[in-house]
Amino acid sequence: MVLPGCVSGFAPAQASESVLVQAPPLATMPPVALHLAVEGEFADLAAEMAAAYPEKLSEQVAPCQAGVDLVYSGYADAALVWGPPPTVADPLAAEAVAADALAIVVNPANRVGPLDTEQLADIFTGRTQEWSSFGQSLGSIQVVGWQPGSGAAAALSALILQGGELTSTALIAGSSDAVLDSVAARPGAIGFLPASELRAGVRVVTVGGVRPEPSRVRRGEYPLMTGVWLVLRKGGAGEQFLAFLQSQEGQAILGNHYAPRDVIARH
């Protein structure tokens, strides 16, 4: 019988005969062994890990706190988050797998610096609103920040604001590229992002006498150090992934992007 609207490629069979057509075997995909929540900044790293991890891994993009919430709710086995140590409770755990730093950037026309954390807090909270306070003729300060719940926002709060609030006049960016583009386009702008995401087009501010150059971040000499963390459910599939990240192979992949995890212990 040929259904209306379909075209059969087979000749009709005699009524007394039965025709069996051997269907090709269906391709089978290996089952997903680990559901991983990652921040958008981890896209390249996640692809490298998925290629190297011996089990099938699926990634879901989620900001820092949202990724932790996915693990809490059981929608993810683990979350890779950037920033200060995540606050978690049983049955979750958070383990440092690498280190990074919070970089402060301004427009190339801005020659401000070095700055200390107190001066940065005054800038990012809006207590200091003019670049003339630092001898710069660039008019008003325009802060470029991140959305609440992101790892960068959490790092700024922990390392610089320390209980203060980001100024209400801040422009909110959704990614490192957006921060960099916004600062590069505005002479009076200042922003912050992971040091591992820095690129040309902005000027990096010296903080406490140190610039977040890769070699100094790897030695933990820069004052605004933070971490890369794996949040996982105890006894779950995330523990095998943690063992992979802490292995020689996993640390080599992480080392292409970040400083060693033992740097965190020194801060």
GIJOUR-V683539 format. One record per pair of residues at least 12 apart in sequence whose ideal C-beta (glycine too) atoms are under 6 Angstrom apart, sorted by the first residue. I is the first residue (numbers start at 1). J is the second residue. D is the distance in Angstrom with one decimal. If there is no record, write none. Layout:
BEGIN
I|J|D + I|J|D
END
This chain:
BEGIN
30|56|4.6 + 32|56|5.1 + 32|58|4.9 + 33|55|3.4 + 33|56|5.4 + 34|57|4.9 + 34|77|5.1 + 34|237|5.0 + 34|241|5.3 + 35|58|5.4 + 35|76|4.8 + 35|77|5.0 + 36|57|5.9 + 36|59|5.2 + 36|78|5.5 + 37|60|5.1 + 37|62|4.5 + 37|67|3.6 + 37|70|4.6 + 37|76|4.2 + 37|79|4.0 + 38|59|5.3 + 38|80|4.8 + 39|82|5.7 + 39|151|5.9 + 40|61|5.3 + 40|175|5.8 + 41|176|5.9 + 42|80|5.5 + 45|257|5.6 + 46|59|4.7 + 48|253|5.2 + 53|244|5.9 + 63|149|5.0 + 63|150|4.9 + 64|81|4.5 + 64|83|5.6 + 64|150|5.6 + 64|151|4.0 + 65|149|4.2 + 67|79|3.3 + 67|81|5.6 + 68|86|5.6 + 68|231|5.2 + 71|231|5.4 + 71|233|6.0 + 77|236|5.5 + 77|237|4.3 + 77|238|4.7 + 78|230|5.7 + 78|232|4.3 + 78|238|3.4 + 78|241|5.7 + 79|231|4.5 + 80|230|5.9 + 81|151|5.7 + 81|229|5.1 + 82|151|3.7 + 82|228|5.6 + 83|151|3.4 + 83|154|4.3 + 83|155|4.5 + 83|226|5.6 + 84|154|5.6 + 84|155|5.8 + 84|158|4.1 + 84|226|5.9 + 86|229|5.6 + 86|231|5.5 + 88|231|6.0 + 91|233|5.6 + 91|234|5.0 + 92|231|5.9 + 92|233|5.9 + 93|232|6.0 + 93|234|5.5 + 94|229|5.0 + 94|231|4.9 + 95|230|5.2 + 95|242|5.8 + 96|227|4.9 + 96|229|5.8 + 96|261|4.6 + 96|264|4.7 + 97|228|5.5 + 97|230|5.2 + 97|245|4.6 + 97|261|5.5 + 98|228|4.0 + 98|254|4.4 + 98|258|3.7 + 98|261|5.3 + 99|227|5.5 + 99|259|4.0 + 99|261|5.9 + 99|263|3.9 + 99|264|5.0 + 100|194|5.3 + 100|195|5.9 + 100|196|5.2 + 100|226|5.8 + 100|258|5.1 + 101|195|4.0 + 101|212|4.6 + 101|217|4.7 + 101|222|5.0 + 101|224|5.5 + 101|225|5.3 + 102|155|4.7 + 102|159|5.8 + 102|192|5.7 + 102|224|4.2 + 102|226|5.7 + 103|193|5.9 + 103|195|4.2 + 103|198|5.6 + 103|204|5.8 + 103|212|4.8 + 104|192|5.4 + 104|205|4.2 + 105|183|5.3 + 105|191|5.4 + 105|202|4.2 + 105|204|5.7 + 106|190|5.0 + 106|203|5.3 + 106|205|5.9 + 107|183|5.8 + 107|187|4.8 + 107|189|5.7 + 108|203|4.9 + 109|187|4.8 + 110|136|5.9 + 110|138|5.9 + 112|134|4.7 + 112|136|5.5 + 113|205|4.7 + 113|206|4.7 + 114|206|3.9 + 114|209|5.6 + 115|205|5.8 + 115|207|6.0 + 116|208|5.9 + 117|160|5.4 + 120|160|5.0 + 121|160|5.3 + 121|161|5.9 + 121|164|6.0 + 123|141|5.9 + 124|143|5.8 + 124|166|5.9 + 125|164|4.5 + 125|167|5.8 + 126|167|3.2 + 129|141|5.7 + 138|187|5.1 + 138|188|4.7 + 139|188|5.2 + 140|188|5.7 + 141|188|5.9 + 142|186|5.5 + 142|188|4.9 + 142|189|4.5 + 143|167|5.4 + 143|170|4.1 + 143|190|6.0 + 144|171|4.9 + 144|173|5.7 + 144|179|5.4 + 144|182|4.7 + 144|183|5.7 + 144|189|5.5 + 144|191|3.6 + 145|166|5.1 + 145|170|4.0 + 145|172|5.6 + 147|172|5.5 + 152|193|5.9 + 155|226|4.7 + 156|192|5.5 + 159|224|5.0 + 176|193|4.5 + 176|197|3.7 + 179|191|4.3 + 179|193|4.8 + 180|202|5.7 + 183|202|5.1 + 184|201|4.3 + 184|202|5.5 + 195|212|4.2 + 195|217|5.7 + 196|257|5.4 + 196|258|5.9 + 207|223|5.8 + 207|224|5.9 + 208|223|4.3 + 210|222|4.9 + 217|259|5.1 + 218|259|4.3 + 220|263|4.1 + 220|266|5.0 + 225|267|4.5 + 227|264|4.6 + 228|258|5.7 + 230|242|5.4
END
